[in-house]
Amino acid sequence: MTEMNDSNQEVSNTTERAKPYRSPKKTGLKRFFSTVGAGIIGSVLTLTVVTYTPILQDANTESEKDIPTSTVQTANDDPYSVQKVSASTKSLADMVEGTSKAIVGVVNFQNKRSQLSPIEESVEAGSGSGVIFKKEGNDAYIVTNNHVIDGAEKVEVSFYDGEKTTAELVGADALTDLAVLKVDGKYADTVLKFGNSDALRAGDQVVAIGNPLGLDFSRTVTQGIVSAVNRTVSVTTSAGEWDLNAIQTDAAINPGNSGGALINSDGELVGINSLKISESGVEGLGFAIPINDAVPIINEIIKTGKIERPYMGVSLADLDQVPQQYLRAVPLNVEDGVMVAAVEQNSAAEKAGLEVKDVIVSVNKNKVKNSGELRRYLYTELKVGDKVSLEVYRDGKLKTINITLASK
């Protein structure tokens, strides 16, 4: 495992989610076919792109409009009125005290059957952090990581004063690892303002607030600097492989910090803590999702409950993951591309004539090295309804297949 030297290098598989905290439990090893199977499921479910550009152009403006300044509720006749807190005139401790009340604990409950009883019961499967970022009418909204709430039958939120409530999952997006929860607005005394993550520079001071190792250490504060911006980190999500744009920081991020806040010196939310590099001898390599990247995803989830992406209806496997016996029909000079591992029935791919074992080497004349590049092109350059030209190898011959992208 080596540290990334530039924004285009990938982090090896020792990069892990800051992830929900879990007590030690049994884990399993994934063989090739189970790995491909997981990729198949993820691709089928989510090879489904939000066009970020129009929303991102005014990401900070959007957040200014939708999300109030770092605030503390006042005791007056209007239970939803708030008073602005000027972080710039306060000390670091004052800023932390004012903002940490917007940091919550998020507990993932799943139904499981014990060995001693055939009856399923709800048990805690993991915990993480979240940030109250918006209060509207009788509702308050919380942003967290998708992997914190993934698979939950029930999500419970705990607040700074010890109160707990069950949260409604508004929506989640596995690729960007973001999820939005909704709770009764009476619990939200403080909400955080979205800052401008594009303005961050290496050396800027930041504070991470979250719940490392579970709720016993709730609202733990660690301080550090922005180590780098625009880092590209390769991550494995439940929707497949993805290259995540991230802020690198040396502020300590530990299991349970997932979904917590990365805050600048003005008390503004500039990142959602999500990843760390876990390797013996490595310290201070944590990563957060830039808030400017998160804002359009958050707003679309609130508006529609999901992120709509172009959908082909195929499962993919990178050529370097495919056993050699399955590559006999591929010319020896073909080293890059993705193999179609499965085609969903009645999907756009099936209607276009894609077949299992086809090897896709280009999309609209743009070469693709792996499934990550294919997804990235689909999700950032194309939209539902676009017609796409795929170059594929089938039985050793190159052919062109045209496909009209659908939505899932």
Secondary structure as GFF3:
##gff-version 3
##sequence-region A 1 408
A	DSSP	beta_strand	15	17	.	.	.	ID=ss1
A	DSSP	alpha_helix	32	46	.	.	.	ID=ss2
A	DSSP	alpha_helix	53	56	.	.	.	ID=ss3
A	DSSP	alpha_helix	59	66	.	.	.	ID=ss4
A	DSSP	beta_strand	71	73	.	.	.	ID=ss5
A	DSSP	beta_strand	82	84	.	.	.	ID=ss6
A	DSSP	three_ten_helix	87	89	.	.	.	ID=ss7
A	DSSP	alpha_helix	92	99	.	.	.	ID=ss8
A	DSSP	three_ten_helix	100	102	.	.	.	ID=ss9
A	DSSP	beta_strand	103	113	.	.	.	ID=ss10
A	DSSP	beta_strand	120	136	.	.	.	ID=ss11
A	DSSP	beta_strand	139	144	.	.	.	ID=ss12
A	DSSP	alpha_helix	146	149	.	.	.	ID=ss13
A	DSSP	beta_strand	154	158	.	.	.	ID=ss14
A	DSSP	beta_strand	164	173	.	.	.	ID=ss15
A	DSSP	beta_strand	178	184	.	.	.	ID=ss16
A	DSSP	three_ten_helix	185	187	.	.	.	ID=ss17
A	DSSP	three_ten_helix	197	199	.	.	.	ID=ss18
A	DSSP	beta_strand	205	210	.	.	.	ID=ss19
A	DSSP	three_ten_helix	215	217	.	.	.	ID=ss20
A	DSSP	beta_strand	220	237	.	.	.	ID=ss21
A	DSSP	beta_strand	240	249	.	.	.	ID=ss22
A	DSSP	beta_strand	261	264	.	.	.	ID=ss23
A	DSSP	beta_strand	269	277	.	.	.	ID=ss24
A	DSSP	beta_strand	286	290	.	.	.	ID=ss25
A	DSSP	alpha_helix	291	304	.	.	.	ID=ss26
A	DSSP	beta_strand	310	311	.	.	.	ID=ss27
A	DSSP	beta_strand	314	318	.	.	.	ID=ss28
A	DSSP	three_ten_helix	319	321	.	.	.	ID=ss29
A	DSSP	three_ten_helix	324	327	.	.	.	ID=ss30
A	DSSP	beta_strand	338	343	.	.	.	ID=ss31
A	DSSP	alpha_helix	348	352	.	.	.	ID=ss32
A	DSSP	beta_strand	359	363	.	.	.	ID=ss33
A	DSSP	beta_strand	366	367	.	.	.	ID=ss34
A	DSSP	alpha_helix	371	381	.	.	.	ID=ss35
A	DSSP	beta_strand	387	394	.	.	.	ID=ss36
A	DSSP	beta_strand	397	404	.	.	.	ID=ss37
A	DSSP	beta_strand	406	407	.	.	.	ID=ss38
###
